[in-house]
Amino acid sequence: MNNAGPERNDAITLKILDEISRESLITQRSLSSRLDIALGLINTYIKRLAKQGYIKITKGPMNRLKYAVTPKGFSHRVGLTYTYMNSSMKYFSELRLRIDGVYRAMILSGVKDILIWGDGEIAELSYISLRGLPLNLLGVVDGRNEEKGFFGYNIYSLEDLATLHYDAILIASFSKEDIQRVKALDVDEKKIYLL
């Protein structure tokens, strides 16, 4: 746990406090499963939160442990939420600037028709950033085929990529695997734009 960054620790702490606020009789095993965090790590966090006075642990029915977020814990949770929201806003603001820069490079290169690779949050922000620009979105490429499945645009499968006529493809992901997948499909590297 010492090699985990403070932001990760705060994110885990916030998730645990949120779950305990919703359900005081939650088990550590349930927390582990819901948050996809190792049971031993959950136990360590619970002990630390109790020691810091953020939660109180009492015996519940049938000798189960009952957790309660203390006023100090509630205050800490509010602070963590504020920090998380501030960090998220900064991340999306920086991402928006990167997307705008890539679109500017596309326009300067004479690109007209584009595809967005992926249909997650980054693709959604890429779509929003596209509005008002002289670029034509043909659709998005993802692992499945779905007509009008992305803000009214078609989602094309990887196999469809070879049949589409486009000037550029924006990789709306930071995943190295996605970049490798695009390159494995023999896409002209001059048409690939990365964030």
TORVO-867918 format. One line per field, with one value per residue (C-alpha): x, y, z; residue in one letter; residue number from 1. Coordinates in steps of 0.02 Angstrom, whole numbers, plus 50000, padded with zeros to 5 digits. Example, Ala and Ser with C-alpha at 12.3 -4.5 7.8 and 13.67 -1.06 7.14 Angstrom:
! TORVO-867918
x <- (50615_50684)
y <- (49775_49947)
z <- (50390_50357)
residuo <- (A_S)
num <- (1_2)
! end
This chain:
! TORVO-867918
x <- (50000_50147_50186_50011_49995_49897_49765_49731_49724_49601_49494_49485_49449_49308_49232_49237_49159_49023_48982_48979_48865_48743_48750_48815_48808_48911_49045_49225_49204_49059_49162_49304_49188_49096_49253_49360_49494_49583_49502_49663_49678_49497_49538_49689_49587_49447_49571_49654_49487_49435_49603_49589_49414_49325_49220_49158_49149_49022_48943_48785_48656_48723_48897_48920_49019_48925_49012_48959_49036_49076_49051_49239_49225_49080_49183_49331_49216_49154_49334_49382_49229_49276_49456_49394_49274_49408_49532_49403_49361_49546_49571_49425_49480_49656_49584_49472_49626_49715_49565_49552_49737_49714_49564_49664_49802_49672_49597_49769_49806_49649_49553_49365_49289_49337_49303_49321_49396_49303_49138_49183_49192_49341_49248_49097_49205_49284_49111_49059_49221_49187_49033_49052_49213_49230_49251_49122_49101_49062_49039_49139_49235_49216_49208_49025_48911_48763_48661_48639_48712_48824_48730_48640_48799_48837_48955_49061_49148_49335_49296_49197_49349_49421_49260_49245_49311_49384_49525_49572_49536_49549_49601_49491_49587_49753_49763_49918_49813_49694_49838_49909_49739_49723_49898_49865_49718_49840_49772_49883_49982_49959_49772_49794_49781_49820_49772)
y <- (50000_50117_50114_50173_50358_50474_50502_50314_50302_50447_50368_50202_50291_50389_50232_50141_50288_50300_50114_50118_50272_50173_50010_50001_49810_49783_49650_49675_49536_49630_49790_49695_49627_49790_49895_49761_49780_49638_49586_49612_49789_49826_49764_49880_50029_49991_49980_50143_50233_50175_50225_50399_50418_50422_50268_50182_49993_49908_49736_49717_49577_49400_49461_49549_49709_49870_50022_50202_50355_50479_50667_50679_50545_50635_50795_50698_50619_50790_50850_50696_50719_50901_50851_50713_50829_50963_50836_50768_50941_50978_50812_50842_51021_50963_50823_50947_51052_50898_50852_51030_51023_50861_50930_51086_50975_50878_51036_51104_50939_50953_50815_50816_50646_50565_50414_50405_50245_50189_50238_50280_50444_50507_50472_50566_50716_50704_50707_50859_50949_50916_51025_51179_51120_51089_50902_50770_50627_50466_50363_50271_50109_49986_49798_49789_49847_49955_50070_50245_50186_50335_50500_50451_50393_50214_50109_50005_49843_49819_49721_49869_49983_49916_49962_50140_50293_50417_50544_50516_50411_50485_50359_50415_50311_50309_50120_50051_49900_50010_50091_49919_49857_50003_49975_49788_49829_49906_50081_50209_50287_50460_50441_50397_50539_50510_50612)
z <- (50000_50028_49842_49798_49763_49878_49745_49734_49924_49931_49794_49887_50051_49969_49893_50060_50153_50019_50032_50223_50217_50109_50207_50385_50397_50240_50255_50208_50082_50001_49999_49917_49784_49749_49739_49655_49789_49880_50043_50142_50074_50124_50299_50308_50252_50376_50519_50467_50448_50622_50697_50618_50689_50521_50556_50712_50720_50833_50847_50746_50743_50744_50793_50626_50622_50597_50526_50549_50471_50610_50594_50568_50434_50351_50345_50273_50143_50088_50070_49969_49858_49826_49784_49669_49579_49561_49493_49371_49307_49281_49191_49071_49040_48994_48888_48796_48754_48686_48580_48514_48467_48372_48279_48235_48163_48063_47990_47944_47856_47750_47839_47809_47851_48016_48124_48312_48381_48539_48616_48797_48890_48791_48628_48696_48739_48566_48489_48591_48545_48361_48354_48247_48165_47978_48008_47962_48084_47990_48148_48279_48271_48414_48434_48385_48246_48294_48184_48255_48422_48461_48468_48308_48220_48171_48273_48154_48193_48165_48007_47936_47945_47781_47688_47753_47662_47786_47795_47977_48128_48304_48436_48581_48705_48794_48785_48698_48650_48551_48458_48418_48358_48237_48170_48152_48037_47912_47932_47846_47989_47913_47947_48131_48258_48441_48594)
residuo <- (M_N_N_A_G_P_E_R_N_D_A_I_T_L_K_I_L_D_E_I_S_R_E_S_L_I_T_Q_R_S_L_S_S_R_L_D_I_A_L_G_L_I_N_T_Y_I_K_R_L_A_K_Q_G_Y_I_K_I_T_K_G_P_M_N_R_L_K_Y_A_V_T_P_K_G_F_S_H_R_V_G_L_T_Y_T_Y_M_N_S_S_M_K_Y_F_S_E_L_R_L_R_I_D_G_V_Y_R_A_M_I_L_S_G_V_K_D_I_L_I_W_G_D_G_E_I_A_E_L_S_Y_I_S_L_R_G_L_P_L_N_L_L_G_V_V_D_G_R_N_E_E_K_G_F_F_G_Y_N_I_Y_S_L_E_D_L_A_T_L_H_Y_D_A_I_L_I_A_S_F_S_K_E_D_I_Q_R_V_K_A_L_D_V_D_E_K_K_I_Y_L_L)
num <- (1_2_3_4_5_6_7_8_9_10_11_12_13_14_15_16_17_18_19_20_21_22_23_24_25_26_27_28_29_30_31_32_33_34_35_36_37_38_39_40_41_42_43_44_45_46_47_48_49_50_51_52_53_54_55_56_57_58_59_60_61_62_63_64_65_66_67_68_69_70_71_72_73_74_75_76_77_78_79_80_81_82_83_84_85_86_87_88_89_90_91_92_93_94_95_96_97_98_99_100_101_102_103_104_105_106_107_108_109_110_111_112_113_114_115_116_117_118_119_120_121_122_123_124_125_126_127_128_129_130_131_132_133_134_135_136_137_138_139_140_141_142_143_144_145_146_147_148_149_150_151_152_153_154_155_156_157_158_159_160_161_162_163_164_165_166_167_168_169_170_171_172_173_174_175_176_177_178_179_180_181_182_183_184_185_186_187_188_189_190_191_192_193_194_195)
! end
